[in-house]
Amino acid sequence: MSSPARTLSLWQQLSDLKSNCKWIDLTHELSPETPHWYGFQPLGVKKLFDFDAAPMKVFEYTLPGQYGTHVDVPSHFDANGRSMEAIGADELAFPICVIDKSKESAANHDYALTKEDVLAWEAEYGQIPEGAFVAFRSDWSHRKPSEIDNNDSEGKAHYPGWDLDCVKWLADERRVGAIGHETPDTDPAACEAQTGFLAEAYILKAGRLNVELLKNLDQLPPVGAVVFVVFPRLRGGTGFPARVFAIAPK
């Protein structure tokens, strides 16, 4: 049983965090208009009860697990990987490293974040710690939902993502806990169309988390913030909309 002093210390730390840090929501609002992967239908909303006939209002929602800002867990791509109920509460908080390649992504919509990009980032900010959440900032979330896929005249999507060798290196050498990005998928859309979901499959088969369709990464510092990825304990779940938020120094 915790001592009163230790309990008060935790409360004081929380008060300090609320008073002296920025709390940044990295999550898109959930609605039928929320950006999502083009292969899925929008969120469905059906009213079950309303105040005109009941003392409450209740909606029924239908959506794919991988919708809007969401988490992918290992079982999404690994038949033997852990599903959502097996992820511990202590695995939902990470130091976050934000790698800004927004200018490169604006110039090249098929940009792939490389190992060399990460090494250059480390040369400036220090080595990525084991268990960290590495976020690829592309500023893609600044686009309108209708422009998130950035389709060309032939209807082919173009948005940035992760180079496969970069993901391998982060998982195997830096042993990160999760990666995340602002786009609808891990792999650049042009690569995905040719070779499939190679980078996404690798990070999930390595037992890590993958978080997609983040926003407000431009409000985070490159280092020093902590991110929380919160989602239901869905039995057998492979992914679900998540509330993702960070605490950063003011």
Wavefront OBJ file of the C-alpha trace (Angstrom):
o trace
v 0.000 0.000 0.000
v 1.376 3.432 -0.941
v 2.338 5.778 1.828
v 0.408 9.080 2.144
v 3.614 10.979 1.329
v 4.135 9.039 -1.884
v 0.496 9.527 -2.872
v 0.748 13.270 -2.296
v 3.980 13.346 -4.294
v 2.196 11.889 -7.315
v -0.639 14.389 -6.940
v 1.877 17.220 -6.703
v 3.638 15.982 -9.829
v 0.328 15.940 -11.703
v -0.494 19.447 -10.521
v 2.935 20.594 -11.661
v 2.484 18.968 -15.078
v -0.892 20.661 -15.547
v 0.444 24.038 -14.472
v 3.852 24.101 -16.104
v 3.586 21.957 -19.236
v 1.711 22.093 -22.513
v -0.863 19.357 -23.086
v -1.135 18.771 -26.816
v -3.865 16.684 -28.404
v -2.478 14.729 -31.357
v -5.861 13.268 -32.295
v -8.263 14.066 -35.114
v -11.872 14.644 -34.119
v -13.860 11.459 -34.794
v -16.728 11.896 -37.265
v -17.857 10.714 -40.716
v -15.553 13.454 -42.111
v -12.450 12.267 -40.259
v -9.516 11.456 -42.566
v -9.060 7.702 -42.970
v -7.534 5.117 -45.270
v -9.290 5.156 -48.638
v -10.107 1.440 -48.430
v -12.592 1.981 -45.590
v -16.047 3.517 -45.399
v -16.646 6.605 -43.212
v -17.878 6.335 -39.638
v -21.546 5.407 -39.473
v -23.747 7.100 -36.860
v -27.217 5.866 -35.882
v -29.304 7.458 -33.121
v -30.760 4.840 -30.768
v -32.295 7.092 -28.103
v -32.975 10.809 -27.892
v -34.363 13.165 -25.271
v -37.700 13.522 -27.027
v -38.627 9.931 -26.045
v -36.102 8.893 -23.402
v -34.125 10.383 -20.482
v -30.882 9.981 -22.422
v -29.203 10.251 -25.813
v -27.383 7.228 -27.232
v -25.715 6.646 -30.607
v -24.558 3.472 -32.305
v -21.312 3.821 -34.229
v -19.997 1.555 -36.963
v -16.423 1.885 -38.146
v -13.360 -0.170 -39.048
v -10.816 -0.567 -36.274
v -8.195 1.325 -38.236
v -10.108 4.617 -38.551
v -9.005 8.204 -38.000
v -6.206 8.641 -35.483
v -5.722 5.024 -34.501
v -3.316 2.487 -33.098
v -2.258 -0.711 -34.854
v -1.096 -3.515 -32.565
v 1.051 -6.509 -33.600
v -1.882 -8.817 -34.380
v -2.888 -6.473 -37.224
v -0.133 -8.016 -39.369
v 1.127 -10.933 -37.273
v -1.107 -13.958 -36.702
v 0.855 -14.682 -33.504
v 1.166 -11.058 -32.402
v -0.435 -9.560 -29.323
v -3.914 -8.128 -29.642
v -5.218 -5.060 -27.870
v -6.237 -6.611 -24.553
v -2.690 -7.940 -24.089
v -1.036 -4.511 -24.211
v -0.258 -3.383 -20.658
v -1.203 0.025 -19.305
v 2.483 0.757 -18.673
v 3.106 0.325 -22.412
v 0.922 3.299 -23.346
v 3.376 6.080 -22.428
v 6.597 6.899 -24.278
v 9.292 9.542 -24.623
v 8.593 10.981 -28.077
v 11.188 11.945 -30.688
v 9.798 14.097 -33.513
v 11.658 14.048 -36.821
v 10.611 16.992 -38.970
v 10.686 16.341 -42.706
v 7.765 18.609 -43.541
v 9.702 20.677 -46.101
v 10.931 17.554 -47.854
v 7.415 16.103 -47.858
v 6.010 19.320 -49.343
v 8.587 19.175 -52.144
v 8.220 15.435 -52.751
v 4.838 13.959 -51.922
v 6.306 10.441 -52.188
v 9.030 11.181 -49.646
v 10.292 8.262 -47.558
v 11.923 8.871 -44.172
v 15.318 7.144 -44.231
v 17.818 5.823 -41.733
v 20.142 8.626 -42.850
v 17.466 11.159 -41.899
v 17.269 9.659 -38.422
v 21.046 9.584 -38.013
v 21.213 13.257 -38.988
v 18.508 13.966 -36.387
v 20.488 12.029 -33.758
v 23.623 14.013 -34.562
v 21.728 17.132 -33.494
v 19.512 15.876 -30.670
v 21.143 12.710 -29.355
v 20.486 9.003 -29.696
v 16.889 7.831 -29.680
v 16.314 6.051 -26.352
v 15.157 2.452 -26.236
v 11.394 2.212 -25.982
v 10.788 5.647 -27.506
v 7.966 6.677 -29.808
v 9.447 8.031 -33.049
v 7.120 10.349 -34.957
v 7.575 11.378 -38.580
v 6.377 14.965 -38.934
v 5.292 15.691 -42.493
v 2.597 18.322 -41.733
v 0.292 16.177 -43.872
v -2.406 16.637 -41.238
v -2.698 20.298 -42.296
v -4.462 19.126 -45.448
v -8.222 18.952 -45.789
v -9.597 15.416 -45.316
v -10.583 15.352 -48.984
v -6.950 16.013 -49.930
v -5.291 13.527 -47.579
v -4.804 10.889 -50.300
v -3.444 13.448 -52.781
v -4.639 11.462 -55.781
v -3.132 12.157 -59.187
v -5.022 12.326 -62.475
v -5.100 8.516 -62.591
v -6.568 8.246 -59.085
v -3.315 7.015 -57.522
v -2.540 8.241 -54.003
v 0.661 10.107 -53.176
v 1.689 10.755 -49.590
v 4.948 10.330 -47.637
v 5.880 7.473 -45.339
v 8.671 5.376 -43.888
v 11.485 3.700 -45.772
v 11.556 -0.012 -44.941
v 15.252 -0.045 -43.990
v 14.634 2.857 -41.616
v 11.868 0.951 -39.841
v 14.036 -2.165 -39.620
v 16.869 -0.174 -38.083
v 14.611 1.603 -35.586
v 13.047 -1.680 -34.499
v 16.206 -3.801 -34.400
v 18.973 -1.345 -33.472
v 17.242 1.429 -31.540
v 14.549 -0.924 -30.211
v 11.855 1.731 -30.287
v 8.477 1.082 -28.702
v 6.331 2.653 -31.418
v 6.342 4.751 -34.549
v 3.720 7.235 -35.729
v 2.890 9.545 -38.618
v 0.284 11.941 -39.989
v -0.566 9.993 -43.124
v -3.160 7.217 -43.592
v -0.515 4.505 -43.782
v 3.035 3.674 -42.763
v 4.473 3.063 -46.222
v 4.565 5.870 -48.793
v 1.456 5.494 -50.950
v 3.510 5.038 -54.139
v 5.537 2.220 -52.539
v 2.451 0.629 -51.041
v 0.842 0.452 -54.490
v 3.869 -1.452 -55.832
v 5.113 -3.612 -52.970
v 2.400 -3.586 -50.306
v 2.576 -2.760 -46.605
v 6.206 -3.739 -45.989
v 7.192 -1.105 -43.417
v 3.939 -1.462 -41.494
v 4.233 -5.237 -41.469
v 7.798 -5.043 -40.173
v 7.137 -2.757 -37.200
v 4.101 -4.797 -36.137
v 5.785 -8.178 -36.569
v 8.586 -6.763 -34.411
v 5.981 -6.458 -31.641
v 5.780 -2.661 -31.620
v 2.870 -0.241 -31.930
v 2.089 1.771 -35.046
v 0.023 4.970 -34.800
v -1.490 6.593 -37.871
v -3.163 9.875 -38.804
v -1.658 11.954 -36.023
v -1.952 15.733 -35.982
v -0.296 18.715 -34.242
v 3.182 17.213 -34.372
v 4.350 20.721 -35.294
v 3.465 21.759 -31.721
v 5.953 19.318 -30.189
v 9.683 19.837 -29.658
v 12.084 17.344 -31.283
v 12.906 15.927 -27.827
v 11.695 16.293 -24.265
v 7.971 15.495 -24.541
v 6.066 12.421 -23.371
v 3.254 10.884 -25.427
v 0.305 8.749 -24.304
v -1.480 6.378 -26.697
v -4.783 5.364 -25.079
v -7.183 2.803 -26.542
v -9.746 0.189 -25.412
v -8.791 -3.283 -24.190
v -10.639 -4.843 -27.094
v -10.396 -8.655 -26.962
v -8.784 -9.876 -30.169
v -8.594 -6.293 -31.436
v -6.001 -5.459 -34.070
v -6.502 -1.700 -33.985
v -8.896 1.014 -32.884
v -9.291 4.794 -32.796
v -6.991 6.130 -30.076
v -6.783 9.294 -28.026
v -3.166 10.341 -28.424
v -1.819 13.296 -26.454
v 1.548 14.622 -25.343
v 2.939 16.603 -22.440
v 5.709 19.013 -23.414
v 7.707 21.698 -21.616
v 6.331 25.227 -22.032
l 1 2 3 4 5 6 7 8 9 10 11 12 13 14 15 16 17 18 19 20 21 22 23 24 25 26 27 28 29 30 31 32 33 34 35 36 37 38 39 40 41 42 43 44 45 46 47 48 49 50 51 52 53 54 55 56 57 58 59 60 61 62 63 64 65 66 67 68 69 70 71 72 73 74 75 76 77 78 79 80 81 82 83 84 85 86 87 88 89 90 91 92 93 94 95 96 97 98 99 100 101 102 103 104 105 106 107 108 109 110 111 112 113 114 115 116 117 118 119 120 121 122 123 124 125 126 127 128 129 130 131 132 133 134 135 136 137 138 139 140 141 142 143 144 145 146 147 148 149 150 151 152 153 154 155 156 157 158 159 160 161 162 163 164 165 166 167 168 169 170 171 172 173 174 175 176 177 178 179 180 181 182 183 184 185 186 187 188 189 190 191 192 193 194 195 196 197 198 199 200 201 202 203 204 205 206 207 208 209 210 211 212 213 214 215 216 217 218 219 220 221 222 223 224 225 226 227 228 229 230 231 232 233 234 235 236 237 238 239 240 241 242 243 244 245 246 247 248 249 250
